[in-house]
Amino acid sequence: MKIKKVISSFLFVALISTPLWADEISTSECMKFASGTWTNNEYRNQNQWGKIIQHENGRRDDYFEATDTQTAVGGGGDIIINEAWTDEDGSICFKSSFYSGGYVEDMSPAYLILNKISESGNLWEFVFSFYWEPTEINPDDFNYRIYYRQESLNKESVETSDFDKKILFIGESSTYFNDGLDTHIEELAASGKPRLDIEADRIAVSYVVSDLMWKNDKIHELIDSGDYDAFVFQLNISWAKKDTLYMNKTGTDNHYQPWVTQAVYVQKFVDKIEKTGAEVVLWTIWETPDRRMWDWITIDENKQAHQEIASELDVKVAPTGLALQRVKEERPNLKLILDDKVHPSLHGTYLYVCVIYATIFDRSPIGISYTPEDFSSEVTEDEATFLQRIAWETVQEYQ
């Protein structure tokens, strides 16, 4: 896999009014391009925020520090893009107004802004004014600001054409429900900026990590092939403490597996997969509405169990259950689990995929345009933005 470092520091002084040769773009396309998480704790001029999250619907959330998860008091507002175009370098330039609160139609803009986002999509520079419309991006201007897209900050970023990653999902019904996590993560990655063209497959089994999975010849065959860069295993820690038995149905027989034994087989798979150079990611639904499964374990104990195994085995854990819990707290009417109290709704699958995407690639899903739908339901743009934010904030907090 070829990688290319993002050039994340350059200064320029250029007069920017809409030149005759510029290619105009729609304001909605521009907003989609600008949406995402942007940070810069090093360049703190005046009252510059350490992090901003720009939503595709125009809403902007401000944070004092790049690591903060709670918005700053008095921060945030709505951006209206008045004009947008691409310059001769392929960068996107746009003029915008910022409204700091209330109903936009009832307010005057807090300030007028001239923006430029580099062609790679990872560098955002702007100059604002309370009284006049800026005509140039000048780093020496008192009101100059510069931000870097969160997922590209202080790290290597891949170019779409050179990116090559293959993922195998292995798990029970929550892995293959709603056309499968593999299908949705391909669509999600392809809709990001920059686009990631990945290939994902799945093996659907009737059990989680156990001796039965270890005896599955097909799984060993795919691991030994060396074709995959990541293996994503579904666990059911929610249904068992380390010292407790859990029931897992396989056909007509009931298969009982102590969690401590389940952990043994996770270790076996990790040892085998590491030899191929691939990584292991673990995930679980963590909680279901069926309280019987929770008679012996709390969400804090569950979180601790995941952190322990992630530390012991040096693997990534996607905190899908914590994200699910946060959605229940913020939007209790958004249905993530079906009436059978086990399987995810389409919204639940989308949340799981956003969390797993953020965990594997260490990239924010915020601003990704992909919104799935099936014959009976769909994830709206507003719901997608909300679930993307929950997924990213949960992964950041968990790590």
N, C-alpha and C positions, 0 to 999 in steps of 0.2 A: 504494500500500500504506500503510494507516494504521498508525502505531505509537504506542505509549503507554509512557511511562516508568514503570518499576516504582518505587513508593515504597518505598525500602529502609531507611528509618530511622524507627522510631516506638517509643515506650516506653509500656508500660502496666503497671498494677498491678491485678490482678484475682484474686479468690479463685476457685480452680478445684478444685472437687470435682465429682462428676458431678451436675449439676442435674437436676431432674425433667423440665424441658422439653427437655433435650438429646437428640439423636438418636444412639443407639449405632451403631457400625459394627464390622465384623469386624476382628479383629487382623491378618488377612492383607491385607485391603484397606488398612488403615492402614500396614502395612509397605511395601506396594507404593507408596503415596503418598510415604512418607519416603525411599525408596531413591533414590540419586543421589550426586553429588559436592557437598559443601558446604565453603565456605571463608570465612575471616575472619582476615587477618593483622593488621588494625588493632586489633581488640579482643582483646588478649592478657592475660587475667586468670589469674594463678597459672600452672598448667600447661596452659592451653588449647592445643589443637593448631591449626595454621594451616589444616589441611584434614582432613576426614573423608570417607570413602566408605562409605555405608550400602548394603549389598546386600540384595536382597529376601529372601534366605534367613536374614536376621538378623545375618549377619557384618558387623562394622564394622572398617574399616582406618583407622588414624590416621597423619598425616604432620606433621612439625614445621612445615614451611612450605607455603604454598599451591602453590608451584611444584615441590615435591619429587615424585619418582616412586618413591622407595623408602620403604616404610613405616618408621615410627619404631620404634626398639628399645624393646620394652616396651609399645608401643601396640597397640590393636586388641582385639577381643573379640567377644562375642555379646550381642545385645540380645533380651530377651524382653518382648513387649508384654502387659501384664496386663489393660488395659482401654482402650477407645478410644471417642471420641464427637466429634460436631461441635457447636460452640457457636453462639450466636445470630448471630454474624457469618459463619458458614460455615467458620471455621477448624477444623482438626482438632486435638484435644487427646488426649493419651494418657499413661497411667502405664506406666513400663517399669522393668525391672531390667537391670543390665549385669554381665556375667560377663567377667572379664579374661583367662581362658585355661582350658585343660584341658577336661574333660568337664563340661558345664553341670550335669548331675544330681548331680555330686559336689562342687559348690562352692556357697558362699553368694554372693549378688550383691555386687559390689564397691561399688555404690551404687544407690539408688533415685532415679528421675528423674520429674519432671513436665514434659511437653513440650507445645509449641504450635507448629503450622506454619500460617502465614497462608493465607488462602483462595487467594491467587495461587499458592501452592506454592513461593514463593521465599525465605521467611523462616522460620527455625527458631530458636526460643528455648526454653531449658530451664533448670531449676534442679535440682541434684542434692544428695544428702546421703548420707553413709556410715551414718548412724544413724537418721534419721527420714524419713518420707515427706513431701516438700514439698507444701504446699497452695496455693501461689500462685506466679505468675511475677513475680518482683520484680527489675528491673534493678539495684537497689542491693544485692541479695543477693551475698555473697562468692562463692557457687557458681553465679552466673548466667552463662549462655553464650549467644551469639548467632552464627548462621551464615547465610550467603546461598548460595542455590543457585548453583553455579559459573557456569552459562551466563548468569545474569542479573546477575552482579556487575559494577558500574561500566559498564553498557552498557544499551542500550534493549532491551526485551523486547516481543514481539508478543503480542497477544491472539488467541486462536484464531479468533474470529468475524471479525476484520479481516485475517487473514493470507491472502495470495494470492501464490503463487509457482509458476511453471511451469518445469519442467526438461526438457531434451532430452538423452538419452544417444546418443552416436554411436560405434560401434565394432564390433569383430569378435565372434566367438562367445562370448567371456567376458563380453561386454556383455549378450547375450540368453540365455545358458544359464540353466537353472533358472527359467524364466518371466521372466527379465530383471531387471536392476538397477532398472529403472523401477518394476516391480511391487512389489519389496521395499522400496524407499525410501518409497513411498507408505504402505505398511503400517507401517513403522518410525516415520515421522513422525506418523502418526495415533495411535500408541500412546504417544507421549511426553507429558511433563507440562511445560509446557502442550502440548496437542495442536496439531499443525500440519497443516492440510488442504492438501496440495500436490497438484499434478497433474504427472505425469511421463510422457514418451513416449520412444520409441527409434527409431533408424534402424539396422538391421543391415546391415553391409557386409562384404565379404570382404577388406578391407584397412584398415590404420590410416591416420593422417594422411599424405597423399601427394598427388602430382599427380592421381591417380585420384579421391581424395576431393574435391579442389578442382574437379574437372570434374563432380561429382554435382549436377545441377540441383535435385533435391529438397532437398538440404541448404541450398543458397542460397535457395531459396524459403522455407523455414522460418525462416532467419535474417532475411531481408528482411521477413517478416511482422510482426516486433516482438512476437510473442506470448510469447516465452520470456525468463525472467529469468536463466537459467544454461544453459550448454552444457557437457556433460561428455564429453571426448574420451578414448578409449582409445589409449594409445601402446604401442610395443614397444621402448622404450629398452633393455630387457634383452637384446635380440637384436642390438644394434649400438652400438658406440662412435661418437663423432662422425666418426672417420676410417675407419670400416669399412662395408662393404656388408652388407646383410642381405637374405635371401630372403623374399618374401611371395607366396604362391600366389594367383593370380586366375584362376579357371577352369582351362584347360589350360596356360596360359602361366605362366612364372615372372617375377615383376616384381621387379627389383633396385632398391633405393633407398638411397643413402648417407644416414646419419643427418643429416649437415649439410643435405642437401636436404629431409629430413623436417622439420627445424627451420624451414626457409624457409616451408613450407606451414602450419606451426603459426602462424608470424608473420602470414601472410596472413589466416588465420581470426581471429586475435586482433584485428587491425586492423579487420576487417569487423564483427565482433561488438561491439566497443567502441562503434561508432557507433550501435548500437541501445540502448545503456545496459545491456546484459546483461554477465554475467561469464563467464569461461572457467575450467574446472577440468580438469586433466589427471590421468590415473591410468594405471597399468600393473601387470601382474602381477609385474614385476621379476625374479622367479626362477621357474623350473620345475624339476622333478626331472631333466629331460633335460640332463645336464651338457654335452652338445655345444654347447648354446646359450651356455655360460659359458666356453668356452675362451679368450675374449678380453676378458672383463670381470668384475670382482669386484663384490660388493655395495656396497663403499665407492665404487668408481668410478661405479657406477650411481646411487648416492645423490647424488654430486657432480654428475652430468649433469643430474639432475632439479632440483637446487638452482640450477644455473647458468641453466637455461632459465626457471625460475620467476622468478629475479631479472631476467634480461634482458627478459622479456616482461611482468613484473609480473602474473603469474597465480598462482592457487592450484594446488598439486600435492598430491593425496591419496596419502600414503605407504602404499599398500596392500601393497606388497612387503615393506617393513620390518615391517609388522604380521604378515604371513605368516611371516617369518623368526622373529619372537619367539614365535609359536605353536609353531613347530617345536622351539624350544629349551625351552619350558615344558611343552608337551604333545605330544611327538613322535608319539604314537599317534592323535592327532586328525587325521583325513584331510581335507585341504583341497583336494588336487588328485586328479583321477580317474586311473585306471590308464593313460589315454592320455597322461599326463604333461603335459597342456596345459590342459585345461578344469577349472574349479572344481567341487568337490562342492557340495552344498547349504550345508555349513558354510563353504566357501570363499567362496561368493557372499554369505553373511550377513556374513562378516568384511569383504569389500570394501565392502558397503553401509554398514556401521557406520562405516568409515573415511571414506567419501565423505560421509555424513551429517554427521559431526563436522567435516569440512573445509568444507563448504558453509555450514552454519549456525553453526559455532563453538559447538556445543552437545554436551554429553556424552550418549552413547547409554546410559550406565550406568543401569540401572533400568527401561529400556523393556521392556514385557511381551511384545512381538511375538516369537514363535518359529515360524519356518516349518517346514513339513513337506511331503513329496511322497509318491508311491506307494511309495517304497522306503526313505526315511530321514526323520529329523526332527532338529531342533536342540532339545535338552532345555533346561530352564530353567537348569540349572547350566552347560551349554556356552554358552548365550546370555550369561549373566552374565560368564563368562570372556572370551568374544570381544569383548563390549562394553568390558570393562576394557582389554584389549590394544589395541583400536582407539583409545580415548580417550587412553591413555598415550602411544601412538606418535605420534598427531597433536600432542599437547602437546610432546613432545620434538623432533619434526621442525620445528615452527614456531619 
